[in-house]
Amino acid sequence: MTLVGRKKERIERLGELAGAPEERGRSLWQEALRRVRRSPAALIGAGILLLFVLIALIGPFFVPYSPTDPIGINSGEVASGRGIIPGPSAEHWLGYDHQGRDEFSRMVVGARQTLWVGVVATIFGLAIGSLIGGVAGASFALGGKWGKRLDGFLMRVVDIFLALPSLLLAVTVAAILGPSLLTVMIAVGTISVPIFARLLRGSMLAQANSDYVLASTALGVKRNKIATSHLMPNSLAPVFVQGTLTLATAIIEAAALSFLGLGNPDSAAPEWGVMLADAQPYLDIRIGLALYPAFGIIVTALGFTLLGEAMREALDPKLRK
């Protein structure tokens, strides 16, 4: 092929490329969602959570029996060792509990309370932690001398909370406020506050050295405007991912507080942690009373963990596959 022919062929190729449809770029969240959809772990976790949410929201309206009224055995005979606790049957899928109440109905209704406690506690911790971390990060990145002092003060307070074991801190808060469902939410939310604060502050400091912050500063944009309109929105992705992982921890911590007697004082109200505690004296009679709520707690926490880990890998460039 002559030189003229090669040039002509190149020109034709460039024309074809110019006429080809342009591929639209994807945002960070669109790309992360695409990667999550391809992750088997994320699909399994999402399936578990969808089933759990459906049971928690819709299940209590269709339970066959009251979760608080005894309908079967004499609890006094069981407590004295003269009776047995009937197991699963066609009418009672999970059998009775130690007071003659339908175990399946209590598990379904208890799922709603477990979900409610976990979600509210996580939102509480995320809101307070993001407020502290956002103020500290913006103060350090854009606030000058006094901003760094404010950041240092806030982070030392956060370090004090981080130095305490999470369960011990939750027990302390619950003991001060007294046993109640609201107490469990506040106690579990409190232990996640320093995690969210540290995470958001670190993300904002990493974003503070970006080119768009330098360009906004050069254009004369006010520092508070940069912090609220640029730094904060671009730093929230890892915080939301941590919120998904914290939901799993919140469910476990809430069950632990209820197990220790710091949750709902009404023992008749179905809650997985309380059910697990009530089953301890009857393990030799019927171990299933402890296995059912334990299995529910483990599987639900696993679902949140699988989905959260998949989201973290999808949003982190170093972990993308």
Backbone hydrogen bonds, N-H to C=O, Kabsch-Sander energy under -0.5 kcal/mol:
donor,donor_aa,acceptor,acceptor_aa,energy
6,R,2,T,-2.1
7,K,3,L,-2.1
8,K,4,V,-2.2
9,E,5,G,-2.1
10,R,6,R,-2.2
11,I,7,K,-2.3
12,E,8,K,-2.0
13,R,9,E,-2.1
14,L,10,R,-2.4
15,G,11,I,-1.9
16,E,12,E,-2.0
17,L,13,R,-2.5
18,A,14,L,-2.2
19,G,15,G,-1.7
20,A,16,E,-0.8
20,A,17,L,-0.6
31,E,27,S,-2.5
32,A,28,L,-2.2
33,L,29,W,-2.5
34,R,30,Q,-2.0
35,R,31,E,-1.9
36,V,32,A,-2.5
37,R,33,L,-2.1
38,R,34,R,-0.8
39,S,36,V,-1.3
43,L,39,S,-1.9
44,I,40,P,-2.3
45,G,41,A,-2.6
46,A,42,A,-2.8
47,G,43,L,-2.2
48,I,44,I,-2.3
49,L,45,G,-2.5
50,L,46,A,-2.5
51,L,47,G,-2.1
52,F,48,I,-2.4
53,V,49,L,-2.9
54,L,50,L,-2.3
55,I,51,L,-2.3
56,A,52,F,-2.5
57,L,53,V,-2.5
58,I,54,L,-2.6
59,G,54,L,-1.1
59,G,55,I,-0.7
61,F,58,I,-1.6
62,F,59,G,-2.3
71,I,100,G,-3.1
72,G,100,G,-1.2
75,S,73,I,-0.7
77,E,74,N,-0.6
78,V,74,N,-1.4
79,A,75,S,-2.5
80,S,76,G,-1.7
81,G,77,E,-0.5
81,G,78,V,-1.0
82,R,77,E,-1.9
83,G,77,E,-1.5
89,S,92,H,-2.8
93,W,91,E,-0.6
95,G,92,H,-1.1
96,Y,86,P,-1.8
97,D,101,R,-1.8
100,G,97,D,-1.7
102,D,66,S,-0.6
103,E,95,G,-2.4
104,F,95,G,-0.5
106,R,102,D,-1.6
107,M,103,E,-2.2
108,V,104,F,-2.2
109,V,105,S,-2.3
110,G,106,R,-2.2
111,A,107,M,-1.2
112,R,108,V,-0.8
112,R,109,V,-0.5
113,Q,109,V,-1.2
114,T,110,G,-2.2
115,L,111,A,-2.5
116,W,112,R,-2.6
117,V,113,Q,-2.4
118,G,114,T,-2.3
119,V,115,L,-2.6
120,V,116,W,-2.3
121,A,117,V,-2.3
122,T,118,G,-2.0
123,I,119,V,-2.5
124,F,120,V,-2.4
125,G,121,A,-2.4
126,L,122,T,-2.8
127,A,123,I,-2.5
128,I,124,F,-2.2
129,G,125,G,-2.5
130,S,126,L,-2.3
131,L,127,A,-1.8
132,I,128,I,-2.2
133,G,129,G,-3.0
134,G,130,S,-2.7
135,V,131,L,-2.1
136,A,132,I,-2.5
137,G,133,G,-2.8
138,A,134,G,-2.4
139,S,135,V,-2.2
140,F,136,A,-2.4
141,A,137,G,-2.5
142,L,138,A,-2.2
143,G,139,S,-1.5
147,G,143,G,-0.9
148,K,144,G,-1.9
149,R,145,K,-1.5
150,L,146,W,-2.2
151,D,147,G,-2.4
152,G,148,K,-2.3
153,F,149,R,-2.2
154,L,150,L,-2.5
155,M,151,D,-2.4
156,R,152,G,-1.6
157,V,153,F,-1.8
158,V,154,L,-2.0
159,D,155,M,-2.2
160,I,156,R,-1.6
161,F,157,V,-1.4
162,L,158,V,-2.3
163,A,159,D,-1.7
164,L,160,I,-0.6
164,L,161,F,-0.8
169,L,165,P,-2.5
170,A,166,S,-2.4
171,V,167,L,-2.6
172,T,168,L,-2.2
173,V,169,L,-2.4
174,A,170,A,-2.5
175,A,171,V,-2.5
176,I,172,T,-2.0
177,L,173,V,-2.1
178,G,174,A,-1.8
180,S,262,L,-1.0
184,V,180,S,-1.6
185,M,181,L,-1.7
186,I,182,L,-2.4
187,A,183,T,-2.9
188,V,184,V,-2.7
189,G,185,M,-2.3
190,T,186,I,-2.3
191,I,187,A,-1.3
192,S,188,V,-0.6
192,S,189,G,-0.8
193,V,189,G,-0.7
193,V,190,T,-0.9
196,F,192,S,-2.0
197,A,193,V,-2.4
198,R,194,P,-2.4
199,L,195,I,-2.1
200,L,196,F,-2.5
201,R,197,A,-2.2
202,G,198,R,-2.4
203,S,199,L,-2.1
204,M,200,L,-2.4
205,L,201,R,-2.3
206,A,202,G,-1.8
207,Q,203,S,-1.9
208,A,204,M,-1.5
209,N,205,L,-0.5
209,N,206,A,-0.7
210,S,207,Q,-1.9
214,L,210,S,-1.5
215,A,211,D,-2.6
216,S,212,Y,-2.2
217,T,213,V,-2.3
218,A,214,L,-2.3
219,L,215,A,-1.7
220,G,217,T,-1.3
221,V,216,S,-2.4
226,I,222,K,-2.1
227,A,223,R,-2.4
228,T,224,N,-2.2
229,S,225,K,-2.5
230,H,226,I,-1.8
231,L,226,I,-2.4
232,M,227,A,-2.5
234,N,230,H,-1.7
235,S,231,L,-0.6
235,S,232,M,-1.3
236,L,232,M,-0.5
236,L,233,P,-0.8
240,F,236,L,-2.3
241,V,237,A,-1.9
242,Q,238,P,-2.2
243,G,239,V,-1.8
244,T,240,F,-1.4
245,L,241,V,-1.7
246,T,242,Q,-2.7
247,L,243,G,-1.5
248,A,244,T,-0.9
249,T,245,L,-1.4
250,A,246,T,-3.1
251,I,247,L,-2.0
252,I,248,A,-1.6
253,E,249,T,-2.9
254,A,250,A,-2.6
255,A,251,I,-2.0
256,A,252,I,-2.0
257,L,253,E,-2.3
258,S,254,A,-2.3
259,F,255,A,-2.3
260,L,256,A,-1.6
261,G,258,S,-1.2
262,L,257,L,-2.7
267,S,265,P,-1.1
269,A,266,D,-1.2
275,M,271,E,-2.8
276,L,272,W,-2.0
277,A,273,G,-1.8
278,D,274,V,-2.7
279,A,275,M,-1.2
280,Q,277,A,-1.2
282,Y,279,A,-1.3
283,L,280,Q,-1.2
286,R,282,Y,-3.0
289,L,286,R,-1.1
290,A,287,I,-1.6
291,L,287,I,-1.7
292,Y,288,G,-2.3
294,A,290,A,-1.5
295,F,291,L,-2.7
296,G,292,Y,-2.1
297,I,293,P,-2.3
298,I,294,A,-2.4
299,V,295,F,-2.6
300,T,296,G,-2.0
301,A,297,I,-2.3
302,L,298,I,-2.2
303,G,299,V,-2.1
304,F,300,T,-1.9
305,T,301,A,-2.1
306,L,302,L,-2.7
307,L,303,G,-2.1
308,G,304,F,-2.5
309,E,305,T,-2.6
310,A,306,L,-1.9
311,M,307,L,-2.2
312,R,308,G,-2.3
313,E,309,E,-2.2
314,A,310,A,-1.9
315,L,311,M,-1.8
316,D,312,R,-1.5
319,L,316,D,-1.2
320,R,316,D,-0.7
320,R,317,P,-0.5
